[in-house]
Amino acid sequence: MSELTSTIIERGDLAHLALFLWASGASTLLVWNMRQLADAHRRFNLFVQEIAALNRLFKNGS
């Protein structure tokens, strides 16, 4: 175990360690989720741009 973990366990602050690990995990998941949402938004925007380009192509062809 790391020295920090050993010190926390010896002092009896196991609840603080658990809370820190939970908060770190929740924050990591939040950042990952926000990145996924940004990627999805970018892909959807590209899709809409392609549909608009097709609409302009068909409109000008008629």
C-alpha atoms as a printed R data frame, in Angstrom:
   type eleno elety resid chain resno       x      y       z
1  ATOM     1    CA   MET     A     1   0.000  0.000   0.000
2  ATOM     2    CA   SER     A     2   1.102  3.551  -0.500
3  ATOM     3    CA   GLU     A     3   2.434  5.535   2.395
4  ATOM     4    CA   LEU     A     4  -0.499  7.952   2.259
5  ATOM     5    CA   THR     A     5  -3.043  5.129   2.435
6  ATOM     6    CA   SER     A     6  -1.198  3.510   5.345
7  ATOM     7    CA   THR     A     7  -1.131  6.802   7.250
8  ATOM     8    CA   ILE     A     8  -4.858  7.363   6.706
9  ATOM     9    CA   ILE     A     9  -5.717  3.829   7.843
10 ATOM    10    CA   GLU     A    10  -3.498  4.125  10.929
11 ATOM    11    CA   ARG     A    11  -5.148  7.410  11.923
12 ATOM    12    CA   GLY     A    12  -8.601  5.918  11.572
13 ATOM    13    CA   ASP     A    13  -9.678  8.196   8.728
14 ATOM    14    CA   LEU     A    14 -10.926  5.383   6.562
15 ATOM    15    CA   ALA     A    15 -14.219  7.214   5.984
16 ATOM    16    CA   HIS     A    16 -12.320 10.195   4.606
17 ATOM    17    CA   LEU     A    17 -10.416  7.924   2.257
18 ATOM    18    CA   ALA     A    18 -13.640  6.298   1.077
19 ATOM    19    CA   LEU     A    19 -15.259  9.700   0.556
20 ATOM    20    CA   PHE     A    20 -12.233 10.925  -1.405
21 ATOM    21    CA   LEU     A    21 -12.254  7.832  -3.614
22 ATOM    22    CA   TRP     A    22 -15.998  8.184  -4.222
23 ATOM    23    CA   ALA     A    23 -15.663 11.882  -5.090
24 ATOM    24    CA   SER     A    24 -12.729 11.189  -7.409
25 ATOM    25    CA   GLY     A    25 -14.635  8.445  -9.176
26 ATOM    26    CA   ALA     A    26 -17.758 10.585  -9.533
27 ATOM    27    CA   SER     A    27 -15.731 13.493 -10.912
28 ATOM    28    CA   THR     A    28 -13.965 11.225 -13.378
29 ATOM    29    CA   LEU     A    29 -17.272  9.833 -14.593
30 ATOM    30    CA   LEU     A    30 -18.662 13.351 -14.957
31 ATOM    31    CA   VAL     A    31 -15.705 14.461 -17.085
32 ATOM    32    CA   TRP     A    32 -15.950 11.320 -19.229
33 ATOM    33    CA   ASN     A    33 -19.706 11.846 -19.671
34 ATOM    34    CA   MET     A    34 -19.244 15.498 -20.689
35 ATOM    35    CA   ARG     A    35 -16.644 14.480 -23.277
36 ATOM    36    CA   GLN     A    36 -19.015 11.867 -24.679
37 ATOM    37    CA   LEU     A    37 -21.815 14.427 -24.894
38 ATOM    38    CA   ALA     A    38 -19.528 16.916 -26.666
39 ATOM    39    CA   ASP     A    39 -18.490 14.216 -29.166
40 ATOM    40    CA   ALA     A    40 -22.135 13.281 -29.789
41 ATOM    41    CA   HIS     A    41 -23.045 16.926 -30.306
42 ATOM    42    CA   ARG     A    42 -20.206 17.350 -32.810
43 ATOM    43    CA   ARG     A    43 -21.251 14.219 -34.739
44 ATOM    44    CA   PHE     A    44 -24.892 15.334 -34.812
45 ATOM    45    CA   ASN     A    45 -23.846 18.783 -36.026
46 ATOM    46    CA   LEU     A    46 -21.830 17.214 -38.852
47 ATOM    47    CA   PHE     A    47 -24.844 15.077 -39.772
48 ATOM    48    CA   VAL     A    48 -27.120 18.118 -39.924
49 ATOM    49    CA   GLN     A    49 -24.576 19.972 -42.056
50 ATOM    50    CA   GLU     A    50 -24.448 17.072 -44.512
51 ATOM    51    CA   ILE     A    51 -28.268 16.964 -44.734
52 ATOM    52    CA   ALA     A    52 -28.296 20.737 -45.394
53 ATOM    53    CA   ALA     A    53 -25.673 20.278 -48.121
54 ATOM    54    CA   LEU     A    54 -27.806 17.553 -49.748
55 ATOM    55    CA   ASN     A    55 -30.873 19.762 -49.580
56 ATOM    56    CA   ARG     A    56 -28.992 22.607 -51.281
57 ATOM    57    CA   LEU     A    57 -27.716 20.196 -53.946
58 ATOM    58    CA   PHE     A    58 -31.209 18.859 -54.720
59 ATOM    59    CA   LYS     A    59 -32.745 22.342 -54.615
60 ATOM    60    CA   ASN     A    60 -30.191 23.718 -57.101
61 ATOM    61    CA   GLY     A    61 -30.532 20.664 -59.351
62 ATOM    62    CA   SER     A    62 -34.278 21.128 -59.870
